[in-house]
Amino acid sequence: MRGVPDGTEAVITVEASNLIQRYQQYSLVATGCFGGVANTNFEDQCSAFDCDTSYNKRRNTIIMAICIPAGVLLLCVGWFCYRRRKERG
């Protein structure tokens, strides 16, 4: 593959169809020597790195996956203790 002269622009368009949600995460890989992050998210006017909220979403999912079953378990234990105490007297 031959080299591309400095100052050459490449336009990459990502189109989607049949999306269930308005936004969907995706990845795009491009290799080469780039002079920095120039592309921005058109709605929020920030770079892809600044607008990335995947860490927060992942953290919240993990916290809910731990707390919800623990809460249900505590409710069941409390209900069982209440019923047992009520039957004894």
Beta strands, then each sheet from edge to edge (+ up, - down):
end
